[in-house]
């Protein structure tokens, strides 16, 4: 372990993330909680989303918070700044619909989940971000993976590590400008000729309304069993291929929404990268385009009420798109998607 730790520090000490070198300059105190703030990021690595196992499958083991704090401490001993984030603790007031250009960026966490985010990167293209992401996905071995800790992990095809589904994402409480990425050949290849490709959008801006990401999700406090794992993967497991398929399916449904009982069709677009697929609507020449606000109100989350029968830890319930819009016994529900709670205006990528 000592030799490995020295190797990791030598490797990571070569990196500079947002002006902060890793080894020797990252505090790591066991038992101390390092909470995410708006000053971190803007780009970070979503290492894991953790939740407690409830019901009959629960056994003794770490709680989600104990597991999250353990991961943060372990990464910090390797010189990687890491933090916890929970929507249950979120106190930052959401921007209103009239402040679209400053809309809060959020990690989409299910109720009761605790996210572990690591690193502080200026852009998704940052070489250091790619190196650290690769190390976490392939080399990081956490003590919470010990069977005695009670961890239950999603399995991502082709990624045997428990953290193989780690992805780059935006600090969920960051409110500044996000640096526009330069498209490399791989990204262009993923999107060129693809259905509803955002690269074909003629506008300068578009509104991101849905995100499909293959992030690592972990449940703790439970031993692995065939039945529990099957249920877990049904609800939490995902991979990038399925993410792309779901994004395309949602875009197609939005473009033909009137066929399913909605008032109109929507100009929907899809964009893929190595970490996720997103769905956007509209094409705008300005962030102040008056058409944006109604779309934010339509696709954005709304305050939960007893009538919708959905319990939300932050009081915000995501909007949904269903096929059909109003299911009946004769025409039952066939498909349902959830939109991001806070849509955000983004720059349309340009192939240079």
N, C-alpha and C positions, 0 to 999 in steps of 0.2 A: 504493500500500500504506500509506504514511504517513497519508494522509487517511482511509482506511478504518479504520485502527487507532485513530485519534483518535475517529472516530464510534462505534466499538464501545465505547471506554472511556467516552465520554459517556453512552451508553445504559446500560451496565452499572454505571456509578458511581452511577446512580440507585437501583440495587437493593441490598437488604440481605438477605443470606442467613445465617440463624442468627447474626445480630449482626455479621457480617463483611462490610464493603463490598468490592466487587471491585477496581476499579482502584487501583493504588498500594499495595495491601496484600496482594498475592498474589505470593509469590516465584516467579521464573521464571529458573532457571539451566540453560542448555543443557548436557546431559550428566549432570545430576543426576537420580537416580531418586526419584520421589515415590510412596511405597508407601502403600496404603490401611491405615488402622488402625480399631479399634473406636470411636474418638472422632469419626470423620467421619460425616456423615449426620444423622439416620437415613435420610432419603430422598435419593437421588442419581439422576443421569442415567446410564444405561448407554449410553455413546457408541458403543462398538464392542467386539466380541469378535474377537480376532485369532489366527490360527494359521499356522504355517509350511506351505508347500506341500511335499509329499513325493512321491517317485517320479518318474516320467517327465516330469511337468508342471513340475518345478522348474527355474527358471533363476535367474540372478544377480539380486539385488534385496535390499531390506531384509529383515532377519529380523523375526519377529513382535515381539520385544522392542524392536528398533530403531524399528519403526513405532509401537508403543505409547508409547515415550518421546517420540517426535516429536509425537504428538497431544497428550500431556500438556503438553509445553513450549509448543506453539502455543496451546492453550487458556489456559494461565497467562499468556502474553503479552497475551491479551485480557482478563485480569483474572478468569478463571474458575478456581477451584481444582480441579485434576484429579489423579487418582491411578491407579496401576496395581494390579491384583489378579490373582493366579494361584493356582489351587488347588494347583499344584505346590509353592508356597511356603507354603501354609497350615500354621500351627503351632498355631493355637488349638484346644484340645481340644473336641470336640463334647459338648454337654450330653447326659446320659444320658436314657433314656426316662422316668425318674422326675422329670425337670425339664422337663416339657412346656411349662409357662408361660414358661420362659426359653429355649425351643429356638432354636438358631442360625438366623438368616435367611441364606439362601445364594443367590447368583446361580448358576443352573444353567449351568455352563460345561463344554463337552466336554473330553475329555482333550487336554492340550497347549495349550488356549486361554489367552490373556491378555486380561483385561477392562480397559477404560479407563472409569473412573467419574468424574463431575464434579459439583461443587456440594455444598452442605451445607444441606438443607432440613428443616424440622420436620414437614411433612406433604405429602402428595401434592397437596393443594389449594393449596399455597403459590403466590401470584401470581408471585413471582420464579421459582419452579421452572418454571412454565408459559412465562414469557417466555424464559428461557434455553433451555429445551427447544425452543421454536419457532425460536430463532436457530440452534441446532446443527443441527436438522433441515433448515432451509431456507437458511441463510446461510453456515454454516461451510464453508470450502473449504480442505482440508488439502493440504499438499505431498505426502503419501503417495499422493494420487490421481493424481499424475503417472505416466503410463504407464511412464516409465523407472524408477520405483521398484519396479515389478513387482507392483502391487496387483491383486487380483482381488476384486470386490465383489458382494455379493448385491444383486439388484435387487428393490425392493419396489414393486408396482404403485401408480402415482399419487404416488410419492416418488422423483423422479429423483436427488436428492442421495445421495452414497455413505453419508451419515449420516442419511438420511430415516427409517430404522427405529429411531432412538434412542428409548429408553423410560425412564420413571421407575420406579425399583425401590428395594428396601431394601438398605442397606449389608449385604453378605453376612456380615460378621463383627460386626454390631451385635447386642447382646444385651439392650438396654433395652426399655422399653415403646414401642409404636408408636402414635402418635396416630390415633384413629379418624377416618375421613374423613366429611364431610357429603356426602350424595348430592345432586347437582344434577339438574336436569331431564333433561339429556342422558343421564346414567347411569341414571336411573330409566327413561327411554325404551328404553335398550338392554336392560334386564332385565325390564321389565313384560310379562307374557304370554309370555316366552321359555320354552322347554322347561327344566324342572327349575330354575327361577329361585331363587337363594338368598334373594331377597326374600320367598319364601313359607315359608322355614324359620321355625318357631315358637320355636326355641331362642334362647338368648342368645349361645352360642358354637358354633363348628363347627371341624372340622379340615381345613386346607388340605393336599391331598395331591398335586396336580399343577398345573403352571403352563404355559400356552401363550402365549409372548410373541413379538412381531414385532421383536425387537432386531436391530440392525445387526451383521452378521458379515462380517469381512474376512479374506481370505487374502493373504499377501504373499510376494514372492520369485517371482512368476510373471506372465508376460504373459497377457493375456486371449485366449482362443481359444474358438471355438464349442464344441468338445468339452469343454474344461475347464470352461467356464461352465455347460454343461448339467449336468455332474456336480456342480458346486458348488451350483447352485440346487436340485438334487434333494436334496442332503444338508443344506444350510444355509438356503436361501431360505425365507422364510415371510411371510405377511401376516396382518393381524388377522382377516380373514374366515375364512381357513383355520383360524386359532387357535380361533375361536368354534365352527366346525364340529367340530373335533377334541375340544374340551372337551365339547360336547353328546354326541358319539358315545361318549366314555369314560364319561360319567355314565349314559347309557342302558345301556351294557354292564355297569357296576357294579350297577345296579338289577336286572339280570336275570342276574347272575353264575352262579347255580346252573344256568342253562340251558347254560352252557359248561363245566360240570364242577367249579365251585367249591363250597365247603361251604355258602355262604349268599349271599343278595343283600345289597346295601349301600345305605343311604340316601344317595344322591349328589346333590349340588347344583352349579349352575354360576353363576358371576358374571362379568360382562363390564364392562370400562371402556375408555377410549380407548387403552389401551396393551397390554392382555393379557386373556386369559380364564383363570379358575382353576376347578378342581374341588375340592369339599370333600365330606367324609362326616360324617354324624351331626349331631345337634342336642343341645346340652347346656346346662344351667342354670348350670354352674360349671366353671371351669378344672380343678378337682380331681375331676371326674367319673371314677369308676373305669373307665368304658368307654373312656376316651381312650388309656390306656397300651397296651392290646392292639392298638388300631388303629395307633398310632405304630409299634409293633413289626412289624405286618403290612405297612404301606405304606411305612415308612421304609427307607433304605438299609441294607445289611449288609456286613460285611467280605468282600472278595473272596477267593476260593480258587481253586486250580488247576482245580477241578472245573467251575466255571462258565464257564471259557474267556473271561473278560472281564478286560481289564487296565484298572485305574483308577489315575489319578495320585495320588489321595488315599487309596487303599486301600478306598474305600467304593463299592459297586456299587448302583445304584438298583434298587428292586423294579420288576417289570413286571406288566402284565396282558395276557394273550394270549387270542385267540379261535382255537381252543378252548384250554382250560388246558393240555392235554397233546396237542400235535399228533401225528398219525400219518400214515403214507403214505395211508391211506384218508380221513383227516380232517386235511388239512394246515393249517398256520398261515395264517390269513386276516387277522389284525390284531394289532398289538402297540403298547402304550403304555408309556412310562417314567414312574414317579412321581418327585416331588421326593425328593432324598436325605434331607432333614430336614423332615418334616411340621411344621406349626406351628398352634397354636390361634389362631383369630382371632375377633373379634367379628362377629356377624351384622349386616350393614348394616340400618339401619332407615329407612324412608321417613318423613320428618317433614313 
